[in-house]
């Protein structure tokens, strides 16, 4: 669709100020400007910088190289470090990465380092003999960064969040500009608190209606990516609003925003509403993080690069086929695809609501293929272990159904990892997964195939051994 032009009788600069998109409003504020427009290069002040065990050591190296061995970060309270990727593995180099983060947090006096162990002077070592299922972390460990950031009160409306991970865009569910960056940019932010950024053009996705039974937010974003292609939003903001948003939970919005990057997006962002406020206020209060924020709201006459209406009630259970998230097909047409493995977890598919949808279908039944469950955070694991349906917990229901549930939250097999990573595919297998990426080798062996789907579709497929529409269960 051609670029939609703004209109109005006011002067050009004032019209842009009135008609800025949600992303443009945040970047204007963060750059100290009255207004910005797509294509502008602006110096943006960061509210939060997040890094983890994969990129953290490299980011620290860049920071020390450029600012000096004894340099201090620009603001210790704005730096969040969350080891989560290659954690529960006996790989010594992966374990050492966590120790590097601990040393840096201690040196810099960082209050928001969510360590795997409790001893600030200790060393992280995974106990391979204890195995992957039983808890091996301390009281401070937070789990997968993108799910843990909002849990710990680090995602606030109207703010700017940079993270050394492409799925940092998940925080856009909370009405903030959040995007992934590389180690060099992150090292520069550590020293200055700023980053030079090109303002992205905004694609507008208006959501109408509500999801039908058996359909989940994952189906929405897979449908959308199939519509525009896995590069259809390259370096663009993806703005989600409209009456349909009210029917989506915060977990739903997180799932959709998380996979903006799978369409090539710079960021995804939702409107602010009562659900956003209630969630953010509760988490900030619970964790003692900064409680004040200033959300951005729509003007109604913004200039968009492209506009698309999504009718939620018309979405059906959807699957993204190997080898990229844009290969969309309906689950009901894929019953001929036999599977070897099913997987539920990650920032995208490891939330409490994801496991509830998973358990509703598996309850009282038994899976036919190897099935793995990885909660995204310790709090989610506790939810599953403490929430009862009649005489059984959700956790027990899943275990009795044959799901291998680990108490160690983390990215696990979503990013492949060392060969002893829980759920990793070390041989050429076909896996249906509630994770977010399915490029060759993503979950392990380069010849494996990953089919992305909702937790409900994963559950239904785990029961039959082939891709199955959950509405048939």
GITAKA-V821365 format. One record per residue. RES is the residue in one letter. SS is DSSP state (H for helix, E for strand, L for the rest). Layout:
RES/SS, RES/SS
This chain:
X/L, X/L, X/L, X/L, X/L, X/L, X/L, X/L, X/L, X/L, X/L, X/H, X/H, X/H, X/H, X/H, X/H, X/H, X/L, X/L, X/L, X/H, X/H, X/H, X/H, X/H, X/H, X/H, X/H, X/H, X/L, X/L, X/L, X/L, X/L, X/L, X/L, X/L, X/L, X/L, X/E, X/E, X/E, X/E, X/E, X/L, X/L, X/E, X/E, X/E, X/E, X/L, X/L, X/L, X/L, X/H, X/H, X/H, X/H, X/H, X/H, X/H, X/H, X/H, X/H, X/H, X/H, X/L, X/L, X/L, X/L, X/L, X/L, X/L, X/L, X/H, X/H, X/H, X/E, X/E, X/E, X/L, X/L, X/L, X/L, X/L, X/L, X/L, X/L, X/L, X/L, X/H, X/H, X/H, X/H, X/H, X/H, X/H, X/H, X/H, X/H, X/H, X/H, X/H, X/H, X/H, X/H, X/H, X/L, X/L, X/L, X/L, X/E, X/L, X/L, X/L, X/L, X/L, X/L, X/L, X/L, X/L, X/L, X/L, X/L, X/L, X/L, X/L, X/L, X/L, X/L, X/L, X/L, X/L, X/L, X/L, X/L, X/L, X/L, X/L, X/L, X/L, X/L, X/L, X/H, X/H, X/H, X/H, X/H, X/H, X/H, X/L, X/L, X/L, X/L, X/L, X/L, X/L, X/L, X/E, X/E, X/E, X/E, X/L, X/L, X/H, X/H, X/H, X/H, X/H, X/H, X/H, X/H, X/H, X/L, X/L, X/E, X/E, X/E, X/E, X/L, X/L, X/H, X/H, X/H, X/H, X/H, X/H, X/H, X/H, X/H, X/H, X/L, X/E, X/E, X/E, X/E, X/E, X/L, X/L, X/E, X/E, X/E, X/E, X/E, X/E, X/E, X/E, X/L, X/L, X/L, X/L, X/L, X/L, X/L, X/L, X/H, X/H, X/H, X/H, X/H, X/H, X/H, X/H, X/H, X/H, X/H, X/H, X/L, X/L, X/L, X/L, X/L, X/L, X/L, X/E, X/E, X/E, X/E, X/E, X/E, X/L, X/H, X/H, X/H, X/H, X/H, X/L, X/L, X/H, X/H, X/H, X/H, X/H, X/H, X/H, X/H, X/H, X/H, X/H, X/H, X/H, X/H, X/L, X/L, X/L, X/E, X/E, X/E, X/E, X/L, X/L, X/L, X/H, X/H, X/H, X/H, X/H, X/H, X/H, X/H, X/H, X/H, X/H, X/H, X/H, X/H, X/L, X/L, X/L, X/L, X/L, X/L, X/L, X/L, X/L, X/L, X/L, X/L, X/L, X/L, X/L, X/L, X/L, X/L, X/E, X/E, X/E, X/E, X/E, X/E, X/H, X/H, X/H, X/L, X/L, X/L, X/E, X/E, X/E, X/L, X/L, X/L, X/L, X/L, X/L, X/L, X/E, X/E, X/E, X/H, X/H, X/H, X/L, X/L, X/L, X/L, X/E, X/L, X/L, X/E, X/E, X/E, X/E, X/E, X/H, X/H, X/H, X/H, X/L, X/L, X/H, X/H, X/H, X/H, X/H, X/H, X/H, X/H, X/H, X/H, X/H, X/L, X/L, X/L, X/L, X/L, X/L, X/L, X/E, X/E, X/E, X/E, X/E, X/L, X/L, X/L, X/H, X/H, X/H, X/H, X/H, X/H, X/H, X/H, X/H, X/L, X/E, X/E, X/L, X/L, X/E, X/E, X/H, X/H, X/H, X/H, X/H, X/H, X/H, X/L, X/L, X/E, X/E, X/E, X/E, X/L, X/L, X/L, X/L, X/L, X/H, X/H, X/H, X/H, X/L, X/L, X/L, X/L, X/L, X/L, X/L, X/L, X/L, X/E, X/L, X/L, X/L, X/L, X/E, X/E, X/E, X/E, X/L, X/L, X/L, X/L, X/L, X/L, X/L, X/L, X/L, X/L, X/E, X/L, X/L, X/L, X/L, X/E, X/E, X/E, X/E, X/L, X/L, X/H, X/H, X/H, X/H, X/H, X/H, X/H, X/H, X/H, X/H, X/L, X/E, X/L, X/L, X/L, X/H, X/H, X/H, X/L
